[in-house]
Amino acid sequence: MKLVIGLGNPGPQYDGTRHNVGFAAVDLLAKRHSAHWETAPRGIDALIARWRAEEVVLAKPLTFMNNSGTAVQSLMQFFKIAAPDALVIFDEAQLETGRLRIRPEGSAGGHNGLKSVIASLGTDLVPRLRIGVGRGDQRRDLADHVLARFDTDERDVIAKAIEEAVDAAELFVAEGPIAAMNRFNRKRNGQQETDDN
C-alpha cells in the first residue's frame, strides 16, 4: 500500500498560492483517476481519496502546513504504511519555478511542513517531491512570498510542473522513488540533474 501526501494550508484563501502546490498536485492526481475526497477515518484531521482499488491513499492534511506531521503520522499508523512507501509533495522556494526534485530520504532543507513530518515520524527516510516555486524578490519576506499567488507569467510553467509532479507520483506508486528521480530530476533545460545541483 502507498500513501501520496500533498502539503498545503486548508481554506479557499490559500487556493492557488505557492505554498499549496502540494494540494494542487494531489487534487489533480485524484481527478485524473476519478478518486473522490472524503474525511479521513478516526478523526484524523485530513481529507483522503482512494485510488487503484484502494491500494493507494491520497491525502491532504488539514492541520496547516507547519503541523502536517501529526496528520501524516496518524494516517500512516491507521493504514499501516511504512515511511518509504509514502511520498510527500510540497513547494520549494529554493528551486526555480517549475523544477521538480525527488529524493528518497534526507533532511527537511528548511521546509517547515517536511520538518513536521520528519519530527512526527521520527525518521527522514520518507520520499519527497519538491515543486519549485522560486524565491522571488530576496527583499520580500519568504512567508509572504510562499503565501502569494503565482504571477501571470508563471502560471503556465507551474501548471506544467504540477502535471509532471502527478506523472512522477504515478511512477513512484508503480516503480518507487529511484525510477521517479531518474526520470523527473531534470533542470528546465532538460539536462539530467546531479546530486550537487
Long-range contacts (C-beta under 8 A, 24 or more apart in sequence): 1-55, 1-56, 1-57, 1-79, 1-80, 1-81, 1-85, 2-55, 2-56, 2-57, 2-81, 2-85, 2-86, 2-87, 2-172, 2-173, 3-56, 3-57, 3-58, 3-59, 3-75, 3-76, 3-79, 3-81, 3-85, 3-86, 3-87, 4-29, 4-56, 4-57, 4-58, 4-59, 4-86, 4-87, 4-89, 4-169, 4-172, 4-173, 5-58, 5-59, 5-60, 5-61, 5-68, 5-72, 5-75, 5-86, 5-87, 5-88, 5-89, 5-117, 6-58, 6-59, 6-60, 6-89, 6-90, 7-61, 7-65, 7-68, 7-88, 7-89, 7-90, 7-91, 7-113, 7-114, 7-117, 8-60, 8-65, 8-90, 9-64, 9-65, 9-147, 10-60, 10-62, 10-64, 14-147, 16-149, 16-150, 17-146, 17-147, 17-148, 17-149, 18-91, 18-93, 18-133, 18-134, 18-145, 18-146, 18-147, 18-148, 18-149, 18-150, 19-65, 19-91, 19-133, 19-146, 19-147, 20-91, 21-89, 21-90, 21-91, 21-131, 21-133, 21-158, 21-161, 21-162, 21-165, 22-88, 22-89, 22-90, 22-91, 22-113, 22-131, 23-60, 24-162, 25-89, 25-129, 25-131, 25-162, 25-165, 25-166, 25-169, 26-58, 26-59, 26-60, 26-89, 26-169, 27-60, 28-162, 28-163, 28-166, 29-58, 29-166, 29-169, 29-170, 30-58, 32-166, 40-71, 40-74, 40-75, 40-78, 41-78, 42-74, 42-78, 44-71, 44-74, 44-75, 44-78, 45-70, 45-71, 45-74, 46-71, 46-74, 46-75, 48-75, 52-173, 56-173, 57-81, 65-112, 65-113, 65-116, 66-112, 66-113, 66-116, 67-116, 68-113, 68-114, 68-116, 68-117, 69-116, 69-117, 69-118, 69-119, 69-120, 69-121, 70-116, 70-120, 72-117, 72-120, 72-121, 73-117, 73-120, 73-121, 76-121, 83-121, 83-123, 83-125, 83-126, 84-125, 84-126, 84-127, 84-177, 86-126, 86-127, 87-127, 87-128, 87-129, 87-169, 87-172, 87-173, 87-177, 88-113, 88-114, 88-117, 88-126, 88-127, 88-128, 88-129, 89-128, 89-129, 89-131, 89-165, 89-169, 90-114, 90-128, 90-129, 90-130, 90-131, 91-130, 91-131, 91-133, 91-146, 92-130, 92-131, 92-132, 92-133, 93-133, 93-134, 93-135, 93-136, 93-142, 93-145, 93-146, 94-132, 94-135, 95-130, 95-131, 95-132, 95-133, 95-134, 96-132, 96-134, 96-188, 97-132, 97-133, 97-134, 97-150, 97-154, 97-157, 97-158, 97-161, 98-131, 98-132, 98-154, 98-157, 98-158, 98-160, 98-161, 98-188, 99-131, 99-132, 99-161, 99-187, 99-188, 100-129, 100-130, 100-131, 100-132, 100-161, 100-164, 100-165, 100-168, 100-184, 100-185, 100-186, 101-129, 101-130, 101-132, 101-185, 101-193, 102-127, 102-128, 102-129, 102-130, 102-168, 102-172, 102-177, 102-180, 102-181, 102-184, 102-185, 103-127, 103-128, 103-130, 103-177, 103-181, 104-177, 104-178, 104-181, 127-172, 127-177, 129-165, 129-168, 129-169, 129-172, 129-180, 131-158, 131-161, 131-162, 131-165, 132-161, 133-158
